[in-house]
Amino acid sequence: MEKAFWIILALLSGAALPIQAGLNARLGTAAQSPVYASAISFIVGILGLLMYIAVTRQTLSLQGVRDMPFYLWVGGLLGAFYVTAIVLLFPRLGAG
């Protein structure tokens, strides 16, 4: 049963990508800037994650963050690149 939950979650998260792309593309049009649209998207995402952290009382290992290799921060840059690229590409190429 637990594996089924994770499979359903994977399917739902994959199905959400074209919805996210469309919403972020419209946000880029409204903001008249793909970079600002990406920043707004990340700010809203951060607020959502902070609420989730507060509700679930998640903890953070500061020592783990201090000891992690510097290249792990690249994941955040790749996320910013992805969202900005989607804002630029979705209106021109569609969800496909």
Buried (B, 14 or more C-beta within 10 A) or exposed (E): EEEEEEEEEEEEEEEEEBEBBBBBBBBBEEBEBBBBBBBBBBEEEEEEEEEEEEEEEEEEEEEEEEEEEEEEEEEEEEBBEEBBEBBBEBBEEEEE
